[in-house]
Amino acid sequence: MPSIALHRASVDFPIYNSRNRSLRNALLARVGGRLEEAGDLVTVRALEDISLTLNPGDRLALVGRNGAGKSTLLRVLAGAYEPTSGSAVIDGRVSSLFDLTMGMDAELTGADNVVLRGVFLGMSIAEARSYIPEVAEFSELGGFMHLPMRTYSSGMRLRLAFAISTVRTPDILLLDEFISVGDESFVRKTRERLERMIDKAHILVLASHSPQTLRAYCNRALLLHEGRIVGEGPIEAILARYKEQAA
Amino acid sequence: MSLFPTRADWRRAAEDLTQGLAAWHIWSLLAFNDIRQRYKRSRFGQFWITLSTGIFIAGIGIVYSYLFDRPIETYVPYLSVNIVIWTLLAGIVTDSTGVFTQAGHILGQQAMPKTIFVMRVIVRQLIILAHNLVIIALVFMLFGIVPTPAVVMVVPGLLLALVASLLTAMAIGLLCTRFRDLPQIIQSLLQVAFFLTPVMWHTDQLGGQASYIVDFNPFAVFLLIVADPLHGQWPGVERYLQALAVIVLMGLVAAPLFARFRARIVYWL
């Protein structure tokens, strides 16, 4: 069964400015005597001591102000960032829809990009190719599928990216804000499809600033503040605390 | 923060390597797209690779055959083989400086074996090699050169070079992500290496006392084990031993480095 277990996970970002990022300074810091830059390394602690267990059926809302660590936590859950300390065990196929167009290439045709994006989602090339007609239909791109993606409007690109990214349901679905793509009629289509995906995924983690969205899809919530979990529990209680905190 | 990898680090690095190598469909697709994308809107397309190498060989070949006082009909075939192999070796080193920074956008969002991107660089350079092999074929036909049976030794030579490339690209890629001055340093060292490697000149021209320039130059070692068979010579056993020594050394550097810092790469992007 798909599951996620974080144990006291912390994420520290070292910020190297151009000076201490250079090899010269790294070498000098070793062999030189007193150097003012020695203590120049700034570390941003994006997440601190996060312990969290997610099991099938969990629909987790991430609540918190800008910079609270929601996106970083999502990236840890996606497995992109391995925690600096502590551990993260992620079991199951993850789909992280943070940037739908990730890995796509404007010079390639829409169809080629479907294959490329599909492969990044874990499909074989043949499998990804088999989705081209379905993607063409859903995205309503028709003849544009065989033109380079640079000829698309930004809305068309997103339609294509959304269509391929959501063609298969993952075990674990990670969303940074509820995705909304395209014009009015397409927005309705994407909403339906995304809702179906959320329904079928074993685990959902959704970060959002919209209480309505979180209420609609989540059954438990986590309140983050400055990289720490400051509240955990039922969605209404956490939303109330968030409102208090923001006030 | 310890500099030594833990057991968990080693295990995850091994997983990264095996899963990365197994994901051949991803790295081959990425590599082919890289080449396609680069030449997409030009008339000659990817044959610009062949064309530009050809122009380079023609220019250098004429001038240096006079400079070195060698007949064109032996010097140009000699040079063509060497330049084509050098382009592969230098290309892998150059490309590996950007192997992770180039994939930064992807690595920051999704868990993917880092090895995939290393293989992408190697395959990309192999595609370029395939285009350049056309030149060797054309030059051989032009000067009526028939490869000797020694040509079979190109295969083991190339395989050894690729193993060394994988290790080198991992180490260079990782260090270049952390230290952003390194790509420039490597680029300028590579220009020097071109002149220290028997690409334009012949090992015999060095004279005995300077043979260390070739013996201790990893570029020369791998160039010779691939190029010599094409020149009709069987490389000596000592060349293969040198190649193996370089691989072992690179392995001793790259493996712990990769195991220890593999997970840090995304933090450095």
Boltz contact constraints between the chains, C-beta under 6 A:
constraints:
  - contact:
      token1: [A, 21]
      token2: [B, 180]
      max_distance: 6.0
  - contact:
      token1: [A, 22]
      token2: [B, 181]
      max_distance: 6.0
  - contact:
      token1: [A, 23]
      token2: [B, 179]
      max_distance: 6.0
  - contact:
      token1: [A, 23]
      token2: [B, 181]
      max_distance: 6.0
  - contact:
      token1: [A, 79]
      token2: [B, 111]
      max_distance: 6.0
  - contact:
      token1: [A, 80]
      token2: [B, 108]
      max_distance: 6.0
  - contact:
      token1: [A, 80]
      token2: [B, 109]
      max_distance: 6.0
  - contact:
      token1: [A, 80]
      token2: [B, 110]
      max_distance: 6.0
  - contact:
      token1: [A, 80]
      token2: [B, 111]
      max_distance: 6.0
  - contact:
      token1: [A, 81]
      token2: [B, 266]
      max_distance: 6.0
  - contact:
      token1: [A, 82]
      token2: [B, 263]
      max_distance: 6.0
  - contact:
      token1: [A, 96]
      token2: [B, 109]
      max_distance: 6.0
  - contact:
      token1: [A, 96]
      token2: [B, 110]
      max_distance: 6.0
  - contact:
      token1: [A, 98]
      token2: [B, 109]
      max_distance: 6.0
  - contact:
      token1: [A, 102]
      token2: [B, 109]
      max_distance: 6.0
  - contact:
      token1: [A, 103]
      token2: [B, 106]
      max_distance: 6.0
  - contact:
      token1: [A, 105]
      token2: [B, 37]
      max_distance: 6.0
  - contact:
      token1: [A, 107]
      token2: [B, 37]
      max_distance: 6.0
  - contact:
      token1: [A, 107]
      token2: [B, 40]
      max_distance: 6.0
  - contact:
      token1: [A, 119]
      token2: [B, 26]
      max_distance: 6.0
  - contact:
      token1: [A, 119]
      token2: [B, 29]
      max_distance: 6.0
  - contact:
      token1: [A, 125]
      token2: [B, 25]
      max_distance: 6.0
